[in-house]
């Protein structure tokens, strides 16, 4: 489900970028927001899994985590690894955003 939404967003953003109506750095902002929100959701899910009194066992504790985690095979280590993965993706997208902004500013100053 999320993969389909991201592909549709990529196609739409690519169309607007190719037409010159949107900069590539602007297209990155929703992706960064989604990655950060996912990291927060998975981090919260991991911390709740560490408290045995919160559940009768291990479970998914929020809506977004249900879409990001597999159906079965839940372990605390898997929750931590998914959280670290999305945290890394968030950091990489933020760094890529800053690189794109710098490249766009340089490109704008060269053409001006």
Backbone torsions as a table, in degrees:
resi	resn	phi	psi	omega
1	UNK	NA	-51.6	-179.3
2	UNK	-66.9	-36.7	178.9
3	UNK	-61.7	-41.6	179.7
4	UNK	-63.6	-42.7	179.2
5	UNK	-63.3	-42.4	179.5
6	UNK	-66.3	-37.7	177.6
7	UNK	-65.8	-44.2	177.8
8	UNK	-62.5	-39.9	176.6
9	UNK	-64.1	-41.3	178.8
10	UNK	-61.0	-40.8	178.5
11	UNK	-66.3	-45.4	-179.9
12	UNK	-63.8	-47.4	180.0
13	UNK	-64.5	-39.7	177.4
14	UNK	-60.8	-38.0	177.3
15	UNK	-63.4	-47.6	-179.0
16	UNK	-67.4	-34.8	177.3
17	UNK	-66.7	-42.9	-178.7
18	UNK	-66.8	-29.3	178.1
19	UNK	-83.7	-6.4	178.6
20	UNK	80.9	13.4	-179.4
21	UNK	-90.4	-9.8	-178.5
22	UNK	-146.3	139.5	174.2
23	UNK	-83.1	156.1	-179.7
24	UNK	-64.1	-35.3	179.0
25	UNK	-65.9	-34.4	176.8
26	UNK	-66.8	-34.4	179.0
27	UNK	-69.9	-21.8	-179.5
28	UNK	-76.8	-24.1	-172.4
29	UNK	-59.9	-47.5	177.0
30	UNK	-63.2	-34.1	177.7
31	UNK	-65.8	-40.7	177.4
32	UNK	-64.1	-44.1	179.8
33	UNK	-61.3	-42.9	178.7
34	UNK	-65.3	-41.3	-180.0
35	UNK	-65.1	-41.2	178.8
36	UNK	-67.3	-43.6	177.5
37	UNK	-61.1	-39.9	177.6
38	UNK	-65.5	-40.5	178.1
39	UNK	-62.4	-43.0	178.9
40	UNK	-63.9	-44.5	-179.7
41	UNK	-62.7	-43.4	-179.6
42	UNK	-71.7	-34.9	175.7
43	UNK	-64.6	-41.7	177.2
44	UNK	-65.1	-40.6	178.5
45	UNK	-62.8	-40.9	179.1
46	UNK	-65.3	-45.1	-177.8
47	UNK	-66.5	-35.0	176.5
48	UNK	-67.5	-33.6	179.5
49	UNK	-68.6	-18.6	178.4
50	UNK	-79.0	-14.6	-178.2
51	UNK	-101.1	102.9	-176.2
52	UNK	-67.2	-24.3	-179.8
53	UNK	-73.8	-17.2	-177.0
54	UNK	-72.5	-31.2	-177.3
55	UNK	-133.4	169.6	172.5
56	UNK	-80.4	-5.9	-179.9
57	UNK	-172.7	-148.6	178.1
58	UNK	-99.0	136.7	-178.0
59	UNK	-154.5	176.1	178.1
60	UNK	-93.7	131.6	-169.4
61	UNK	-106.0	-0.9	178.2
62	UNK	-149.1	165.7	-172.6
63	UNK	-64.6	-46.6	-175.7
64	UNK	-67.6	-35.8	-179.7
65	UNK	-63.4	-27.2	178.0
66	UNK	-63.4	-30.2	178.9
67	UNK	-84.2	-22.4	-174.1
68	UNK	-95.8	-18.7	-177.0
69	UNK	-106.5	152.5	178.9
70	UNK	-68.5	167.9	-177.1
71	UNK	-68.3	-33.4	-175.6
72	UNK	-141.5	179.7	179.2
73	UNK	76.3	31.9	-177.7
74	UNK	-74.2	128.5	171.6
75	UNK	-138.7	161.5	177.4
76	UNK	-63.8	-35.5	179.8
77	UNK	-67.0	-37.3	178.0
78	UNK	-67.7	-41.3	177.0
79	UNK	-60.1	-43.2	179.5
80	UNK	-65.6	-42.2	-178.5
81	UNK	-66.0	-39.7	177.2
82	UNK	-65.7	-40.3	177.2
83	UNK	-61.3	-46.0	179.4
84	UNK	-64.0	-36.7	178.1
85	UNK	-62.5	-49.6	-178.9
86	UNK	-69.4	-30.7	174.5
87	UNK	-65.5	-42.0	176.0
88	UNK	-63.7	-40.8	177.2
89	UNK	-62.7	-41.8	179.1
90	UNK	-61.1	-46.3	-179.6
91	UNK	-64.3	-42.5	179.6
92	UNK	-63.5	-40.7	179.2
93	UNK	-67.5	-36.9	177.0
94	UNK	-65.2	-44.0	177.4
95	UNK	-63.1	-42.0	177.6
96	UNK	-62.8	-38.1	177.5
97	UNK	-59.9	-47.9	-179.9
98	UNK	-64.5	-37.4	176.9
99	UNK	-63.8	-43.9	178.9
100	UNK	-63.4	-39.4	178.0
101	UNK	-63.1	-44.0	179.9
102	UNK	-63.8	-45.0	-179.8
103	UNK	-63.4	-41.2	178.8
104	UNK	-65.8	-37.4	177.0
105	UNK	-67.1	-41.3	178.6
106	UNK	-64.4	-44.2	179.5
107	UNK	-62.7	-37.7	179.4
108	UNK	-69.0	-39.9	-179.0
109	UNK	-72.1	-29.1	178.5
110	UNK	-72.7	-39.6	-178.1
111	UNK	-78.1	-18.3	-177.5
112	UNK	-81.5	NA	NA
